[in-house]
């Protein structure tokens, strides 16, 4: 059609290099025109060749025996006598070329002419055509220099990005543009959970769809929104969904794409990005991991470690505050390090609002499972509510990994569909690591590990606020020799009593070793590390100490010193931490001493079976005196006849497993 624009190919330096190579090749291989050796040339007969030599026109003769050819270089003063015209380019290396039949007759002729004084030049012999070698020796070094120059410029200008990212385009933006009419766009239907975050960004979608609705009333849409949350919670997916719902172009790039080794390149890329965005307005700019370029600037010039990064940040601040309020360009950014961002970046008028994308709760995890289970062939009896309860603390990326791992396990076992056991085995695999059944252990080591894990299980069962037990195993997984799975309550606040009960249950393994073996081992190192960090957090940060109540010694970076408290306070913190841990350790030993018989039965059962479940612990200790909300959810699992029997559990080492191992809780 006439109204269609003709697409003109973009200029690329590769075409220029190709043209130069073709021209040079033509000059080398063309034997009828001007040669690369600098003068005129022509083909003559052997009789004419002999005539030129006998008249004293020859300066040098080159004999090519392989091709039976002769090349006679003409004396400069006789060039016009040979070529008979002034239109031929004349040079110091002009020559004529002919063919000969007999090398012996040629040698006799040259000896005769030399004796007569008609030829006194040099005769050289060659075995082949020297045109290619002349080209290599003449232009080889230049071509090598050009090759290395091109490679270096490509690496400095964007690696293997090709023509558009070469050295001449190093200041161009690297943002990927997703047009509004692309079929693969993402919408809110693809984002499971995150109801609160989707509600906040819905206003941005409404503005992009109908901006007049807001501007008529004098309203101003926020220029930017910052998505903050842990890794894997779907911040990037949510930003793509906003663009898909609004049906507008979407520019996507990482914060590290702005930073380059050249001075001023980052700022140039920021300018180019916003220039392209204004041309496509209304549109969305999404900057992933913005902390790579938006880190807080140093307070003192001497402390600045990267001026290029700061100049890039300054340009970003200028562009965000520079374009018109209603230009239709909205900026979304994502980070999990909002605490290190520059304050100027978060002020009103730039990133006006922060949208927190938190880890999903049990209902949101169910929605995420429904999304990731769509492409899988699942068993009809699969209970998605049960899977959601077994994965507390999992992000959307973790749940996607669980679904993929379950499909791999089912395929490995040659199943036609993915069932409940495959998902539980996938959760075990992700949390605890791969089972190492071949690891060699002595009987004494196995008994010590059983006593240790039984100590955790016993105390967590007997304490009110300890996390309810799900499964205990002494089969090595990953780097751990034994593991215990718990199902922690999803609570928003935690009391001091709850933390102390959890600390006591964590110390139960070391206490059981000391009580029932008479010695302690290195197996409790991870337990001690967790308990120590928890105790310091309670005393120094949460104000839960008896000697230092209601005080928070949070080490903020704004302080100009290392610790915001004195040495005397540090000694008091250390003393109270030691006292708290010692008190809970003594409490754990006391509980185990009162229930030594039951603990011994549990440990022996663990040695025999290697894997025990919550119903085994209940059969020995009796029902728990306290029932938490999490346990009430667990009681709504499928009926007992749907669970595998104890004998089946013994033969299925990768089968029923639940959540949160002891070493990763």
N, C-alpha and C positions, 0 to 999 in steps of 0.2 A: 504494500500500500504506500501511497505517496507520503502520507503523514508520518510514516515510521522513520526514525532516525537511523542513518547509516552508522553501523558500528565500525569505528576506526580502530585498528590494532594499536595497542599501546607500544610506545617506543621501548625497545629493550637493547641493552648494550651487546647482547649475544649476537644480534643481527649485524651490528657493526664489525664485530670480530670475524664473523663468517665472510663478510664482503672483503675485508682485508686479506683473509687467507686465500680466497678465490683469485683475487688480483695477483697476489704474489705467486700463486701456483701457475697462473697463466703466463706470467713473465718468465718463469723458470722453464716451462715446458715448450714455450713458443720458440721455435728455431729459425723462423723466417723473418723475424723482426729484430728489434733491439734486444740484445741479450743482457743478462744480469751482470755480465762482466764489463759493461760500460761502453760498447761501440756497436758499429754496424756489422751485418753478416749477410752472406748469400751462399747459395749452392752453385757449384761450378762443375764442369767435367774434368776428368783426369788430365786431358790434353791441355786445357786452360791452366790447370794447376801447375803442370810442368813448365808452361810458358812463363807464368808469373815468377817461378823460382829461377828460371834461366835469365830473367830480366833483372834479378836482384831485388825483387819486391818482398821477399820473405824475411821476417825478423825471427820467427820461431815456428817450429813444426811439431804438432802433437799427433802421434800415431796411436790409433785405437785398433788393436789387432782383433779384438772380439767382434767388433762391428765392421771391420775392414774399412775404416773411414780415416780421413786425414783432415786436420785443421791447421791452416796456415795463417798465422798472425802477421798482418801487413805492417811494413815499416811506416811510421807516421807520414813521411814526406811523399810516399807513393800511394796513399789512401785514395786520393782523387783519381789517380791513374787506373786504379782497380775498379772503383765503383762508377766512374764516368759521369757523375752527376753531383750537384751540390745539395739536392733535396734529401739525400740520405744522411741521417745523423752520423756525425763523424766523431770518433773517440780514439783514445790511445790503444784500445784493445780490439780494433776492428779485425775481422777475420773472414776467411772463405773456407768452405767445407766441401770435400769431394770424397769419392770412393776409389779404392785401389784393389787390384786383384792379386798381385804377387808382392810379398814383402821383400823377397830377394832382389827383384828388379828395382823396387823402390830404393833399396839401400844402395844399389849400384848407381842409380841416377843421382842420389844425394851426394855420394862420394865423388862422382864426376863433377857436379856443380861446385862442390867445395874446392876441388883441385883447380877449377877454372877461376875461382874467386867470386862466383856469383852468389854463393850462400855461405855465411859464416856464423849463422845462428845456432841455437841449441835444438836438438831433437830429443823429445821425451816420449815414452811409451806408456799407455794406459790400457787397463784390461776391460773397461766398460764405460758407460755414459757417466759423465761427471756432473750433470745438471742437478741431480738430487743432492749430491754431496756439496756442490757449490751453494745450494739453497740452505742446507743444514749449517755449513760453516759460516755463511753470511748472516743468516737470520735466526739460527738456533738460540744463541744467547739472548737475543731480544725477545723471542717467544717465551723462553723460560722466565724471564723477568715479568713479562705480561701475565703469564699464568699465575705466578706467586702473588702478584699484585691483586689480581682478580679474586683469588682465594682469600687473601687477607681482608680485602674490602667486604667480601660476603660474610666472613666471620664477624667482623666488627659491625656490620650493618644488619645483622639478624640471622646469621648462620645460613642454613639451606633454604631460607625463605624465598629465594628466587629474585626476579627482577624488581618487583615492587618494594622489596625490603633490602635493596642494595645500599651501597654507601651514599648514593645520591638521594635516597629516600629514608635515611636513618631517622630523620625527625618526624616521619609520618606516624600516625597512630596505628597501633596493632590491634585495635578493637575488632572483634568479630561481629558482623552485622547480621541480625536475623530479621528478615522482612516480615511485615505483618500478614502477608498472604501465604506464608509457608504452611504446608500441611502438617508438619511435625511440631507445631506449636504446643506449649504446655498450658493447661488451664487449672483452675482450682480443683477440678475433679481428680487431677493427678496428684494433688497434695493431700494426703490423709492426715487427720488430726490438725493440730495447730489452729484451733478455732479462734482463739484470741488474736493471734498474729494475722490471720486472714481477715478478721473483722477490721483491724487497724489499717491494713493496706487496701481495703475495699474502697476507702475514700479516695485514694489515689486513682484507682480504676475508674470511679465515677467521674472524677475531674477530667481524665483523659478522654472519656467517652462523651461527656457533655460539659465542656468548660464554661459555656455561657451561663449555665445554671448558677455557678459560683461568682463569676465576674460581674453579673448584673447586680448582685447584692453587695458588691465591693469586697467580697472575700478573696483571700489569697491562699492558694494551695501551698503546703510545705514544699520547699525546694528540694529537700533531701530527706531520706529516711535511712536510718542505720539499723541493720538486722544484727542483733547480738545474741550469741548462744553457743553452746558447746559444739564441737565438731560432729558432723553427721546428722544434725537435726533438721536439715532441709532448707537452709538459708538461701542457697543458690537456686534451688528448685522453686522456692516461693517467689523469688524475684522474677524468674522466667514465667511463672504463672500470672504475675501481675501484667507483664507485657502481653501474654497470650489472651488474657481476659479483656484487656483494653484494646487489643487488636492494633497495636502500634509497633513501629520498628524498635529493635532492642539491641543496644550496643553493649557487648560484654567483653571485659578484659580483667586481668589480674593486676594488683597493685605493683607487683615486681616488674611488669611490662613497661612501666614508666622509667624505671631506673636503668641507666646505661653508663658505660665507661666514658662516653664523650660528655664534655661539659656543655650544658644547655640542652641536651637532647630530651631529657625528661620534661622540661618545661615546654619544649616545642611539641612534644607528643600530646601534652595536655591541651594546648591551644588547638591543635589539629583535631583532636577528639571532639571538643566542644563546637568547633566550626562545622564538622560533619553532622553533629547532633542538631544544630540549628537549621541546617538545610533539610533535615528529615523530620523536623518538629511537626506535630507532637510525637515525642519518643521518650525512651527510658535509657539512661546510662547506668550500667551495673558494674561496680568495681569490687571484685572479690578480693578478700584478704587485704583490705585497705591499710592495715597496720604496717605493711611493707613500705608504704610511702607516707603514711600519716602519723608516724611515731612522733611523740612530743619533742619539740626542738630543745636543744640544750640551753640552760639559763645563762651560761657563760660561753663566750666565743671560743675560749681555749679548750672547752670540753667537746666542741663540735667535731664529730668524726667523719661526716660525709656532707660536704657543702652542696654537692649535686642533689642529694635527696632533699635537703631543706629548700633549695631553690625550686625543685619540683613541687614540693608541698606549698610553697608560697604562690606559685602559679595556679595550683588547684584551688587555693583559697580565693584568689582573685577572680578566677573564672566562675566559681560558684556564686560569688557575690556580685558579679559583673553583668550577667545577662538579665534581660527584662523579667519582671515578675511573672508575667503571663505568657512567656514565650513558648510554653509547652514542653520544656525540657526538664525532666525530673530525674534526680540522681538517687539510686539505691546502692548501698554498700553493705558488705558483710564482713564480720570479724568475730573472733572469739577472744580478742585481747582489747576490749574497749577501754580498759584501765590505762593503757599506755598511749592512747591517741592524744593528739594535740588539742588543747582546750579551744583554740580558735576554730578548729574543725567542727566542734560540737555546739558552737553557739547558735542562737536563733538566727535564721536567715541562711544557714548552710544546712547542716543536718539538724533540722528542727526537732525531730522526734526519734527516740530509740525504741525499736520494736524487739522485744525479748522473745526469742524462739527457744523455748526450754525443752528439756527431755520430755517425751510424751508420758502421760499417765496411762492407767490400765485401759480406759475406754479408747484413748487415741491409739494405743498400741494395737488394739483390735482392728481399728480402721486401717492402720498401716499394713497389718497382716493381710487384710482383704485385698489391698492393692497389689502386694507382692505375690499373692497366691493365684492371681488371675492366670498367669501363663503356666502354672504347674498343674499336673494331673494328680489331684489329691484324693485320698480315701474319703468316701461319703461319711464315714463315722468320725472324721476329724473335728475336734471341738476347738474352735478358734478362741473362745473365751478362756479355755484352759491354757492355751499357748500364751495369751496375753498376760495371764497371771504368773506364768513361769518366767517372764522376762522383765522383771522390774529393773529400771535403770538403763534399759537398752534404748539407743537412739534409732532413728529410722534407718540409718546405714547398717547398724547392727542387725536389725530385723531382716533387712534385705539379705545380709550375709547368712543369717540362720536359714532362710528359705532356700537359698542357693546350696548351702551345705547339706540340708536335708535331702534335696533332690539328688545331689551327688552320692550320698549314702544309700539312698534307695536304688539308684542305678548300679552302684557297686554290688548290691545284694540281689540284682536282677529282678527287681519288683516292677509290677505294672503300674503302681501308683505310689504316691508319697503318703505315708501314714504317720500316726502319732509317735510311734517309737523312733522314726527317722528324725522327727523334729526334736525330740528330747535328746537323742544322741548328738544332734547338731549343736544344741545348747551346751551339752557337756564338752564337746570338742572345742567350741569357741572359748568357753570360760576356763576350763581346766587344762586344755591341751590334749594331745594325742596320748592314748593309753600306751604304756610301755610294759607289756606283760613279760617281755624277755629279760628285764633287768634282774640281775642276780642279787638276792638278799639272803642273809643267814637267818636261821630261825630266831635268834636273839633280836636281830634288827626288826624282823617282822612283828615280834611280840611288843617291842618298844613302840613301834609306830601304831600298833593297835591300841595300846594303853593310852598313847597320846591323843589319838582321834576319839577314843571312847571318853576321855576326860572332857574334851570340847562338847561332845554330844550330851553327856550326863548333865553338866552344869547348865547348858543352854536349855535343856528340858525342864530343869528344876527352878530356874529363875524366871520371875514374872515378865521382865522387860527384855530378856534376851530374844534374839531372832529365832523363830521356830525352825526346828531341824527338818530337813527333807531327806537327805541321803548322806551316808558316810562311806568312804572307800579307802582301802589301803593299797589299791592298785596304783602304781606311780603314774602320774600324768604330768607331762611337761617337765618342769624342774622340781616339782613337788613329789615327795614320797607318799603322801597321803592327802586326802582332801575331804572337806565337809561342805555340803550344800545347805544353805539357809535361804529362807524366804523373808527378807526384811519388810517391815511395814513401810508403806509409802506415806510418810508423815511430813508435815511442813516444818514443825519445830520438834526439838528433842530436849527432854528434861535431863537434869543431872543424874537422877536415879536410873534413867534408861541408859545413859552412857556408862555408868558404873557397872550395871549388870552386863553390858556388852564387854566391858573391860575384864570383868571377872571370868566370863565365858571364854574369852581369848586366852587368858592365862591358865585355863583348865588343863591344857595339854602339858605345859611345863610342870604344873603342880602334880599331875598324875604320874609323870616320870619320876619325880623326886620321892613321892609317897610309896610307889609300888615297885620301883626298881632300885631305889637307893642311890641313884646318880642322875645327872642331867645330861642332855645331849645338845647337839647343834641344830636339831630339828625345829626348835622353837624360835629361831632367829627372826623369822618373818613375823611371828606373834609379838615378840618383844619390840620390834620396830614399830608396829602399828600401835601398840599400847603406849609406847613412849611419846609418839607424835600426838596421840589423842589426849594424853595427860597434859602435855605442854599446851595444847590448844585450849583445853578446859581452864587451865590456870592463867596463862598469859593473855589469851584473847577473849575468852567468854566470861571472865570474871566469876568463875565457879569455885575459887579457892576459899578455904576457911581463913587463912591468914591474909590473903590479898583479895578480898571480895569486891565485886563491882568495879574492877579495873580492867582496861583493855590496853595492852602494850603492843598495838599493831605497828609493825615496822613499815611505815609509809615512806615512799621514795622522796617525799618532799622534805623530810628531815635531812639536815646536813651532817648527821652523824650516824653511826651504824646501829646503835641500840637506843631506843627512847626511854631508857631507865638506867639507874645507877648500878654499880657493882653489888651494893648491898641488896638491892631488889632482885638482881640476878641470882644471888645466893638464896634468897627467900623462895624464889620460883623453883630453883633446883631442889631445895629441901622439901617443898610441898609436893612436887612431882614424885620424889622418891617415897614420901610418906603415903601418897595416894596409891601408888602401884603396890607398895608393900602391904597395904591394908587389903587391897583386892586379892592379892596373891594368898594371903593368910585366909581370907574368906573362901577362896576356891579350894584350898587344902582342907578346910573345915567341912565344906559340903561333901567333898569326895570321901573324907574319913567316915562321915556318918552314913554314906551309901556305898561303902567299899564292896560289899557283896554284889550289889546290882551292877556296879561298875565292872567288876571282874567278869560277870556273866556277859555283859555287853562286849567286853574286849575279847573274850573267848569266842563269842559268836562271830565277831569281826575277823578273827584269825581263821576260822573255819570257812566262812563264806566270802570274805574279802569285801563284800558290799552288803550293807544293811540299810533299811529304810525306816521311816518314821514309825510305821506300825510295829516294827521289831522293838524299837525303844519303848513304845507304849506298852507292849506286852511285858516288858521287864520292870519298868518304873511305874506303870499305871498311867491313866489319863493325866494330862497337865492340869494343875489346879487353876490355871488362868487360860482363858481363850481370847486371843486377840482378834481383831477384825480381819487380819490376813488369814488366820486359821479358819475363820468362818467362811471365807471365800474358798479356801482349800476343801472344806467339807462339801462344797457344791460340785466337786469333781464327778466324773462318771462313777457309776456304782461299782462296788467291790468286785463283782463278777467280771467287769471289763478289765480289771487290772491283772497282770500276770501273776501266777502263783509263785511261791518262794522258790520252788524247784526251777521254774522257768527263769526267775531272776538270776539264778546261779549260772545259767548257761547263756545269758544275754548280757555280756559285760558292757556293751555300748548302748544298752536299752535304758529303761526309765531313769531319767535324771532330771533334776530341776535346776534351780537357779542359784547364783552367787556362791561360788566356792569360797572357802575360808581364806585362801591366799589372795583373792582378788576382790574381796568384799569392800 
